[in-house]
Amino acid sequence: MTATVKRELLVRHLEAWAPAALHRGRRVVYTHGFADADGGESAEAAARVLVDQTDFVRGRELSMLLVGEQVEPVRERVAAVVGDAALVVHAVSGGTDARLAVALKAGGAHRVPLLGFLDASASEPPAVPTVAALTAGKPAEVLLVLPPGVSPAPYREGWPLSTSVELATGEDPGELLVFGTTSGKSLESFKEALWAVDEFAGVRYRDPGDPDRHLIDISLSPHPGPLRRELLAHLSRVGSATVTELRTFALTSTIYRAADVTRVLHTLIDSDAVTRQPPAGRLGGDVVIALG
C-alpha cells in the first residue's frame, strides 16, 4: 500500500520539478538510488515522467542515473520506456552507498539541477554521506524513504530546508519519508504534492512532530488538529511570532503547508486561544501572534 503512495508522490513531484529544472539549467540530472529494490517499478514510473518532458529538452541534456545492487534489469526496463526519446540513462551496479557519490561525479551532476530519490525502506538505512552527496547539485533536492523507527535528523546535514512525514498503516511506526531541498519554492511544491496524492485505503500520514501521534487522512484539506496543537506548543516556547514566521515553522517543522496556517490561525483567534497585534485588519505576514 505504501509503495503506491510513494510512487504517486514521486511522479507528482517529478512533474513539477522537471520542467522548472530544464528551464533553469542546460544539464539536468535525476538520480534513482536503490533502483532495483522494487524490481524497477518506481524507476519506470519516473522514466515515464521524464520522457514526457523531452519535448522541452532542445539544447539541453536530461539524464537519469540508476544506482543499486544489480541495476541492469532495471536499465532494460527503463530503456523500453525511453525508446528514442531524448533521455540519457546511465546505470551503475555495486550498491547505492558504495557507488552513488562516484556516479554523481562521473555523471556531471555538480552544480546542475539535481533530484535524488532514495527508497531505502527495504534495506539498511543509507550512510549519511550518501545522501549528503546529492547536495552537489544546484539547486539540489532529495526524496528519501527510511525504514520505520530510523531518525531523519542525521540526513538533514547539508539541506537548509527539510521536512518529514510518516506513512502509517496502523499504530506501529511506519516508513519515514524525508524531503530535503535548497529551495523554499520547491519545499512548498513538495507539500502541495504530498496532500494531492490519491487517498489509498489503509495509508495515512502521521506528523513526526506530533506527540499524540494522530493519524491524518490524505486530503487536499487535511484535518487541522495536529497543526493547531503544534502551533500552540511552538508559541509557548517562543512567546510570540509573526504570521510569516509561523508559516515557515509549519512548512519546515510539520507536515502541513504554509497556507494551512492561515486557516488554523483564524480559528485560534476566534476562540481567543491566541491574540494578534494589530488586533484588527487583514491577517498579513507581519501580524504578531501570541498565546491568549
ZADRENPA-101470 format. One record per atom (N, C-alpha, C): residue in one letter; y, x, z. Coordinates in steps of 0.05 Angstrom, whole numbers, padded with zeros to 5 digits, always signed. Example, Ala and Ser with C-alpha at 12.3 -4.5 7.8 and 13.67 -1.06 7.14 Angstrom:
A-00114+00264+00156 A-00090+00246+00156 A-00066+00264+00156 S-00045+00257+00142 S-00021+00273+00143 S+00001+00258+00157 
% end
This chain:
M-00024+00016+00000 M+00000+00000+00000 M+00025+00017+00000 T+00026+00038+00018 T+00049+00055+00018 T+00053+00070-00008 A+00031+00076-00022 A+00033+00091-00047 A+00050+00076-00067 T+00047+00049-00068 T+00062+00033-00087 T+00092+00034-00080 V+00098+00032-00054 V+00126+00033-00046 V+00138+00060-00053 K+00124+00081-00047 K+00134+00108-00053 K+00139+00112-00082 R+00120+00102-00098 R+00123+00106-00127 R+00146+00090-00138 E+00150+00066-00129 E+00173+00050-00139 E+00199+00062-00130 L+00200+00072-00105 L+00224+00085-00095 L+00231+00110-00112 L+00211+00125-00118 L+00215+00149-00135 L+00226+00141-00162 V+00214+00121-00174 V+00223+00111-00200 V+00252+00102-00200 R+00258+00086-00180 R+00285+00075-00178 R+00306+00097-00174 H+00299+00117-00157 H+00318+00138-00152 H+00321+00156-00177 L+00299+00161-00191 L+00300+00177-00215 L+00317+00163-00236 E+00315+00137-00238 E+00330+00122-00258 E+00360+00125-00253 A+00368+00128-00228 A+00396+00133-00222 A+00404+00162-00225 W+00385+00180-00216 W+00391+00208-00215 W+00393+00221-00243 A+00373+00216-00260 A+00371+00230-00285 A+00395+00227-00303 P+00406+00203-00308 P+00430+00201-00325 P+00454+00216-00314 A+00458+00214-00287 A+00480+00229-00275 A+00476+00259-00277 A+00452+00268-00273 A+00446+00297-00275 A+00450+00307-00303 L+00442+00292-00323 L+00445+00300-00351 L+00475+00300-00359 H+00490+00283-00347 H+00519+00282-00353 H+00532+00307-00341 R+00521+00317-00319 R+00534+00338-00303 R+00526+00366-00314 G+00501+00370-00322 G+00492+00397-00328 G+00478+00399-00355 R+00479+00422-00367 R+00465+00427-00393 R+00435+00432-00389 R+00427+00439-00365 R+00399+00441-00358 R+00394+00425-00333 V+00373+00409-00333 V+00366+00392-00311 V+00336+00395-00305 V+00330+00398-00279 V+00302+00403-00272 V+00292+00383-00251 Y+00270+00370-00257 Y+00256+00353-00238 Y+00230+00367-00230 T+00225+00370-00204 T+00202+00384-00194 T+00184+00365-00178 H+00158+00365-00185 H+00139+00347-00172 H+00118+00364-00158 G+00121+00367-00131 G+00102+00382-00116 G+00078+00365-00108 F+00057+00378-00100 F+00032+00364-00092 F+00024+00344-00114 A+00028+00353-00139 A+00027+00335-00162 A-00001+00323-00166 D-00022+00338-00157 D-00049+00328-00161 D-00060+00312-00137 A-00043+00308-00117 A-00053+00295-00092 A-00062+00266-00097 D-00049+00252-00116 D-00057+00224-00121 D-00069+00221-00149 G-00079+00243-00159 G-00091+00242-00186 G-00071+00242-00208 G-00046+00245-00201 G-00025+00246-00222 G-00011+00220-00227 E-00016+00199-00211 E-00004+00173-00216 E+00027+00174-00212 S+00036+00186-00191 S+00065+00188-00187 S+00078+00206-00207 A+00065+00227-00215 A+00076+00245-00235 A+00079+00231-00262 E+00059+00215-00268 E+00060+00199-00294 E+00083+00179-00293 A+00086+00166-00270 A+00108+00147-00267 A+00135+00160-00270 A+00138+00184-00258 A+00163+00199-00261 A+00168+00207-00290 A+00147+00216-00303 A+00149+00224-00331 A+00159+00202-00349 R+00150+00177-00344 R+00158+00154-00360 R+00188+00150-00357 V+00199+00153-00332 V+00228+00150-00328 V+00243+00172-00343 L+00233+00197-00341 L+00247+00219-00354 L+00246+00217-00385 V+00224+00207-00395 V+00222+00204-00424 V+00242+00183-00434 D+00247+00163-00418 D+00267+00142-00425 D+00295+00154-00427 Q+00299+00177-00414 Q+00326+00190-00414 Q+00330+00210-00436 T+00309+00215-00451 T+00311+00237-00471 T+00329+00230-00495 D+00337+00205-00498 D+00356+00198-00518 D+00384+00210-00512 F+00388+00217-00487 F+00414+00228-00478 F+00413+00259-00475 V+00391+00271-00484 V+00387+00300-00479 V+00401+00318-00499 R+00411+00307-00520 R+00422+00323-00542 R+00440+00345-00531 G+00434+00370-00538 G+00449+00393-00529 G+00443+00401-00500 R+00424+00388-00488 R+00416+00394-00460 R+00386+00398-00458 E+00377+00409-00436 E+00349+00413-00432 E+00340+00398-00406 L+00321+00380-00410 L+00310+00365-00387 L+00281+00374-00384 S+00275+00385-00360 S+00248+00395-00356 S+00235+00383-00331 M+00208+00382-00331 M+00192+00372-00309 M+00173+00394-00301 L+00174+00401-00275 L+00157+00422-00264 L+00136+00410-00246 L+00110+00414-00253 L+00088+00404-00237 L+00076+00427-00222 V+00073+00423-00195 V+00062+00444-00178 V+00042+00431-00160 G+00019+00444-00157 G-00002+00434-00139 G-00026+00453-00138 E-00048+00443-00127 E-00072+00460-00126 E-00083+00464-00154 Q-00091+00443-00167 Q-00102+00444-00194 Q-00088+00423-00211 V-00067+00430-00225 V-00050+00411-00239 V-00055+00408-00269 E-00074+00422-00279 E-00078+00420-00308 E-00086+00391-00317 P-00104+00377-00302 P-00109+00349-00309 P-00084+00332-00307 V-00067+00337-00288 V-00042+00322-00286 V-00024+00328-00310 R-00023+00354-00318 R-00006+00361-00341 R-00015+00346-00366 E-00042+00344-00369 E-00052+00330-00393 E-00045+00300-00392 R-00046+00289-00368 R-00039+00261-00365 R-00010+00256-00371 V+00007+00274-00361 V+00036+00272-00366 V+00042+00277-00396 A+00028+00296-00408 A+00033+00302-00436 A+00027+00278-00454 A+00008+00262-00446 A+00002+00238-00462 A+00025+00218-00461 V+00039+00218-00439 V+00063+00201-00436 V+00086+00212-00452 V+00090+00238-00450 V+00113+00251-00462 V+00112+00250-00493 G+00088+00256-00504 G+00086+00256-00533 G+00105+00276-00545 D+00122+00267-00565 D+00141+00286-00577 D+00169+00282-00567 A+00172+00270-00543 A+00198+00266-00531 A+00209+00293-00522 A+00235+00295-00519 A+00249+00320-00512 A+00248+00325-00482 L+00224+00325-00471 L+00220+00331-00443 L+00201+00355-00441 V+00211+00377-00430 V+00195+00402-00428 V+00179+00400-00402 V+00153+00404-00403 V+00136+00402-00380 V+00123+00429-00374 H+00126+00438-00350 H+00112+00463-00341 H+00094+00456-00318 A+00070+00469-00317 A+00051+00464-00296 A+00043+00490-00283 V+00043+00490-00256 V+00036+00514-00241 V+00015+00507-00220 S-00009+00517-00222 S-00030+00513-00202 S-00030+00535-00182 G-00043+00530-00159 G-00045+00550-00138 G-00034+00541-00112 G-00024+00517-00110 G-00014+00506-00084 G+00016+00505-00084 T+00026+00483-00072 T+00055+00479-00072 T+00069+00499-00054 D+00058+00504-00030 D+00071+00524-00013 D+00071+00552-00025 A+00049+00559-00039 A+00047+00586-00050 A+00063+00589-00075 R+00067+00568-00091 R+00078+00571-00118 R+00106+00559-00123 L+00114+00540-00106 L+00138+00525-00113 L+00163+00542-00116 A+00169+00559-00097 A+00193+00576-00098 A+00193+00594-00123 V+00170+00606-00128 V+00168+00623-00152 V+00171+00607-00177 A+00159+00584-00178 A+00161+00567-00202 A+00189+00558-00207 L+00204+00552-00186 L+00232+00543-00190 L+00248+00566-00202 K+00244+00590-00192 K+00259+00613-00202 K+00252+00618-00231 A+00226+00617-00238 A+00217+00622-00265 A+00227+00599-00284 G+00230+00575-00273 G+00238+00553-00289 G+00268+00550-00292 G+00283+00569-00282 G+00312+00568-00285 G+00326+00546-00270 A+00315+00540-00246 A+00326+00518-00230 A+00349+00525-00212 H+00358+00550-00214 H+00380+00559-00196 H+00407+00549-00206 R+00422+00535-00188 R+00449+00526-00194 R+00450+00506-00218 V+00429+00490-00221 V+00429+00468-00240 V+00421+00443-00225 P+00428+00419-00236 P+00419+00394-00222 P+00389+00395-00218 L+00380+00391-00193 L+00352+00394-00186 L+00344+00372-00166 L+00322+00359-00173 L+00310+00339-00154 L+00281+00346-00150 G+00272+00348-00125 G+00245+00353-00119 G+00232+00330-00105 F+00207+00323-00113 F+00191+00302-00100 F+00166+00316-00089 L+00163+00315-00062 L+00140+00328-00049 L+00127+00308-00031 D+00104+00297-00040 D+00089+00278-00024 D+00066+00293-00010 A+00071+00301+00015 A+00051+00316+00030 A+00037+00299+00050 S+00037+00272+00045 S+00025+00254+00065 S-00005+00257+00067 A-00018+00267+00047 A-00047+00270+00047 A-00056+00299+00052 S-00037+00316+00060 S-00044+00344+00064 S-00030+00355+00089 E-00032+00381+00093 E-00017+00393+00115 E+00012+00392+00108 P+00030+00389+00128 P+00059+00389+00122 P+00067+00415+00108 P+00085+00413+00089 P+00093+00437+00075 P+00108+00456+00093 A+00109+00482+00086 A+00124+00501+00101 A+00154+00495+00097 V+00169+00499+00118 V+00198+00494+00116 V+00211+00509+00093 P+00205+00535+00088 P+00217+00549+00066 P+00211+00537+00039 T+00188+00523+00036 T+00181+00510+00011 T+00202+00488+00004 V+00208+00472+00024 V+00228+00450+00020 V+00256+00462+00016 A+00262+00483+00032 A+00288+00496+00030 A+00293+00509+00003 A+00271+00516-00011 A+00274+00529-00037 A+00288+00511-00057 L+00286+00485-00053 L+00298+00466-00071 L+00329+00466-00068 T+00339+00477-00047 T+00369+00478-00044 T+00381+00497-00065 A+00365+00511-00081 A+00375+00529-00102 A+00390+00513-00123 G+00384+00487-00125 G+00397+00471-00145 G+00426+00465-00138 K+00442+00457-00158 K+00470+00450-00154 K+00477+00427-00173 P+00479+00403-00163 P+00471+00394-00136 P+00441+00393-00133 A+00431+00392-00108 A+00403+00392-00102 A+00395+00368-00086 E+00371+00358-00090 E+00360+00336-00075 E+00331+00339-00071 V+00321+00328-00049 V+00292+00328-00044 V+00284+00301-00033 L+00262+00291-00042 L+00249+00267-00031 L+00222+00277-00021 L+00219+00277+00005 L+00196+00289+00019 L+00181+00268+00035 V+00155+00267+00032 V+00138+00249+00048 V+00121+00266+00067 L+00122+00260+00093 L+00107+00275+00113 L+00086+00257+00125 P+00064+00269+00135 P+00043+00254+00149 P+00054+00241+00174 P+00041+00220+00184 P+00051+00207+00209 P+00053+00227+00232 G+00074+00224+00247 G+00078+00240+00271 G+00091+00266+00268 V+00097+00274+00243 V+00110+00300+00238 V+00140+00297+00240 S+00154+00314+00254 S+00183+00312+00257 S+00197+00321+00232 P+00217+00307+00223 P+00232+00315+00200 P+00253+00337+00205 A+00259+00342+00231 A+00281+00359+00238 A+00281+00387+00225 P+00258+00401+00224 P+00258+00428+00212 P+00264+00427+00182 Y+00258+00405+00169 Y+00261+00404+00140 Y+00290+00398+00132 R+00308+00392+00151 R+00336+00387+00144 R+00351+00413+00140 E+00338+00436+00144 E+00351+00462+00140 E+00361+00465+00112 G+00387+00470+00109 G+00399+00474+00083 G+00408+00449+00069 W+00403+00425+00081 W+00411+00400+00069 W+00434+00388+00086 P+00459+00388+00076 P+00481+00379+00092 P+00480+00349+00098 L+00466+00334+00081 L+00463+00305+00084 L+00433+00298+00083 S+00424+00282+00102 S+00396+00274+00101 S+00392+00248+00116 T+00370+00235+00110 T+00362+00211+00124 T+00332+00209+00123 S+00320+00192+00140 S+00291+00189+00140 S+00284+00160+00147 V+00261+00151+00138 V+00252+00124+00143 V+00221+00125+00146 E+00211+00110+00164 E+00182+00109+00168 E+00171+00085+00152 L+00150+00091+00137 L+00136+00070+00121 L+00114+00059+00139 A+00117+00036+00150 A+00100+00026+00171 A+00081+00004+00161 T+00057+00005+00169 T+00037-00016+00163 T+00027-00029+00189 G+00038-00021+00212 G+00029-00032+00237 G+00044-00018+00260 E+00032-00020+00284 E+00045-00008+00307 E+00042+00023+00307 D+00021+00033+00295 D+00017+00062+00295 D+00039+00076+00278 P+00045+00101+00284 P+00065+00116+00267 P+00056+00116+00238 G+00075+00113+00220 G+00069+00113+00192 G+00079+00139+00178 E+00075+00141+00153 E+00085+00163+00138 E+00116+00164+00139 L+00127+00188+00140 L+00156+00191+00142 L+00167+00200+00116 L+00186+00185+00106 L+00200+00192+00081 L+00227+00204+00088 V+00232+00229+00078 V+00256+00243+00084 V+00271+00249+00058 F+00297+00243+00058 F+00313+00248+00035 F+00335+00268+00043 G+00338+00289+00028 G+00359+00309+00033 G+00375+00313+00008 T+00401+00317+00011 T+00419+00320-00013 T+00444+00336-00006 T+00457+00345-00026 T+00483+00358-00022 T+00506+00340-00031 S+00499+00315-00038 S+00519+00297-00049 S+00519+00271-00033 G+00543+00263-00022 G+00545+00238-00008 G+00540+00214-00026 K+00549+00216-00051 K+00545+00194-00070 K+00516+00190-00075 S+00500+00212-00076 S+00472+00209-00081 S+00458+00197-00057 L+00467+00203-00033 L+00455+00191-00009 L+00459+00161-00010 E+00483+00152-00018 E+00488+00124-00020 E+00470+00111-00041 S+00466+00125-00063 S+00449+00115-00084 S+00420+00112-00075 F+00411+00132-00059 F+00383+00131-00048 F+00380+00107-00030 K+00400+00102-00013 K+00399+00080+00006 K+00397+00053-00009 E+00412+00051-00031 E+00411+00027-00047 E+00383+00023-00059 A+00371+00045-00068 A+00343+00043-00079 A+00323+00036-00057 L+00328+00046-00033 L+00310+00042-00011 L+00306+00012-00005 W+00328-00003-00006 W+00327-00031+00001 W+00322-00049-00023 A+00323-00037-00047 A+00319-00053-00072 A+00290-00053-00081 V+00273-00037-00069 V+00245-00037-00078 V+00233-00064-00072 D+00213-00072-00088 D+00199-00097-00083 D+00185-00097-00056 E+00185-00120-00042 E+00172-00122-00017 E+00142-00124-00022 F+00127-00106-00010 F+00098-00107-00013 F+00085-00115+00013 A+00065-00133+00011 A+00052-00144+00035 A+00041-00122+00052 G+00048-00122+00078 G+00037-00103+00096 G+00053-00078+00100 V+00074-00073+00084 V+00090-00049+00086 V+00119-00057+00094 R+00128-00045+00116 R+00155-00050+00126 R+00167-00023+00134 Y+00193-00023+00138 Y+00207+00001+00147 Y+00210+00001+00177 R+00211+00025+00188 R+00218+00029+00216 R+00239+00052+00217 D+00261+00047+00231 D+00282+00067+00234 D+00273+00087+00255 P+00269+00113+00247 P+00261+00133+00267 P+00280+00136+00291 G+00305+00127+00288 G+00324+00128+00310 G+00324+00104+00328 D+00308+00084+00322 D+00307+00060+00338 D+00287+00064+00361 P+00296+00065+00386 P+00277+00069+00408 P+00258+00046+00412 D+00266+00022+00402 D+00249-00001+00405 D+00228-00003+00383 R+00230+00014+00362 R+00211+00016+00341 R+00206-00011+00327 H+00227-00026+00322 H+00224-00051+00309 H+00217-00048+00279 L+00200-00065+00269 L+00193-00065+00241 L+00213-00082+00226 I+00221-00072+00202 I+00242-00086+00187 I+00231-00092+00159 D+00232-00117+00151 D+00223-00125+00125 D+00241-00112+00104 I+00229-00104+00081 I+00244-00093+00059 I+00259-00116+00046 S+00286-00113+00045 S+00303-00135+00035 S+00330-00124+00027 L+00342-00137+00007 L+00369-00130-00001 L+00389-00135+00022 S+00382-00153+00040 S+00398-00159+00064 S+00381-00154+00088 P+00377-00129+00096 P+00359-00124+00118 P+00368-00135+00145 H+00349-00140+00162 H+00356-00151+00189 H+00374-00131+00203 P+00396-00140+00214 P+00416-00122+00226 P+00411-00113+00254 G+00390-00124+00267 G+00386-00119+00296 G+00385-00089+00303 P+00368-00073+00291 P+00367-00045+00298 P+00394-00031+00293 L+00408-00038+00271 L+00434-00025+00266 L+00454-00032+00288 R+00454-00057+00297 R+00472-00066+00318 R+00467-00049+00343 R+00441-00046+00351 R+00435-00030+00375 R+00443-00001+00372 E+00438+00010+00348 E+00445+00039+00344 E+00475+00044+00343 L+00490+00025+00332 L+00519+00028+00333 L+00530+00026+00361 L+00520+00008+00377 L+00529+00005+00405 L+00521+00030+00421 A+00497+00041+00417 A+00488+00065+00431 A+00506+00089+00422 H+00513+00090+00397 H+00530+00112+00387 H+00557+00110+00400 L+00569+00086+00401 L+00595+00083+00413 L+00595+00089+00443 S+00572+00084+00456 S+00571+00090+00485 S+00571+00121+00489 R+00562+00136+00468 R+00562+00165+00470 R+00589+00177+00463 V+00602+00166+00442 V+00626+00179+00432 V+00652+00166+00443 G+00649+00142+00455 G+00672+00128+00465 G+00685+00110+00445 S+00694+00121+00423 S+00706+00105+00401 S+00702+00120+00375 A+00705+00105+00353 A+00702+00117+00327 A+00715+00099+00306 T+00724+00110+00285 T+00736+00094+00263 T+00713+00081+00247 V+00721+00061+00232 V+00701+00047+00215 V+00689+00067+00196 T+00705+00085+00185 T+00694+00105+00166 T+00673+00123+00180 E+00679+00131+00205 E+00660+00148+00220 E+00634+00132+00226 L+00636+00107+00231 L+00612+00091+00237 L+00596+00086+00211 R+00610+00083+00189 R+00596+00081+00163 R+00581+00107+00157 T+00593+00130+00162 T+00580+00155+00158 T+00556+00159+00177 F+00559+00150+00202 F+00537+00151+00221 F+00513+00135+00211 A+00518+00111+00202 A+00497+00094+00192 A+00483+00106+00168 L+00499+00118+00150 L+00488+00129+00125 L+00470+00153+00131 T+00477+00169+00150 T+00462+00194+00155 T+00443+00193+00179 S+00447+00174+00197 S+00431+00174+00222 S+00414+00149+00226 T+00415+00131+00207 T+00399+00107+00208 T+00388+00102+00180 I+00371+00081+00178 I+00360+00075+00151 I+00378+00056+00136 Y+00401+00048+00148 Y+00419+00029+00136 Y+00439+00041+00117 R+00451+00024+00101 R+00473+00032+00083 R+00499+00031+00097 A+00519+00045+00086 A+00546+00044+00097 A+00557+00015+00096 A+00550+00001+00075 A+00560-00026+00072 A+00550-00045+00093 D+00526-00039+00104 D+00515-00057+00125 D+00532-00056+00151 V+00546-00034+00155 V+00562-00031+00179 V+00584-00052+00181 T+00597-00057+00159 T+00619-00077+00159 T+00609-00104+00169 R+00586-00112+00158 R+00574-00138+00165 R+00569-00139+00195 V+00557-00118+00206 V+00550-00117+00234 V+00575-00116+00252 L+00595-00100+00243 L+00619-00098+00260 L+00633-00124+00263 H+00633-00141+00242 H+00646-00167+00244 H+00633-00184+00266 T+00606-00183+00267 T+00592-00199+00288 T+00597-00187+00315 L+00599-00161+00318 L+00604-00148+00344 L+00632-00154+00353 I+00651-00154+00335 I+00679-00161+00343 I+00681-00190+00351 D+00668-00208+00335 D+00669-00237+00341 D+00657-00243+00368 S+00637-00228+00376 S+00623-00233+00402 S+00635-00217+00425 D+00657-00203+00420 D+00671-00186+00440 D+00654-00163+00450 A+00633-00156+00435 A+00617-00133+00443 A+00632-00107+00439 V+00651-00107+00419 V+00668-00084+00414 V+00697-00094+00410 T+00716-00075+00413 T+00744-00081+00407 T+00753-00065+00383 R+00775-00073+00371 R+00785-00059+00348 R+00815-00054+00352 Q+00825-00032+00341 Q+00853-00026+00340 Q+00861-00017+00312 P+00880-00030+00300 P+00895-00053+00310 P+00878-00078+00312 P+00886-00097+00329 P+00869-00120+00335 P+00867-00140+00312 A+00884-00138+00292 A+00883-00158+00270 A+00886-00143+00244 G+00880-00158+00222 G+00882-00147+00196 G+00855-00139+00184 R+00856-00128+00161 R+00832-00120+00146 R+00817-00099+00162 L+00790-00100+00161 L+00773-00080+00175 L+00771-00055+00157 G+00793-00040+00155 G+00793-00017+00138 G+00781+00007+00152 G+00779+00029+00137 G+00766+00053+00147 G+00779+00066+00170 D+00805+00062+00173 D+00820+00075+00195 D+00821+00058+00220 V+00810+00034+00220 V+00809+00018+00244 V+00790+00031+00265 V+00800+00032+00290 V+00785+00046+00312 V+00769+00025+00327 I+00743+00030+00330 I+00724+00012+00344 I+00716+00025+00370 A+00716+00009+00392 A+00707+00018+00418 A+00691-00004+00431 L+00675+00003+00451 L+00659-00017+00466 L+00678-00036+00480 G+00670-00062+00480 G+00687-00082+00493 G+00687-00081+00523 
% end
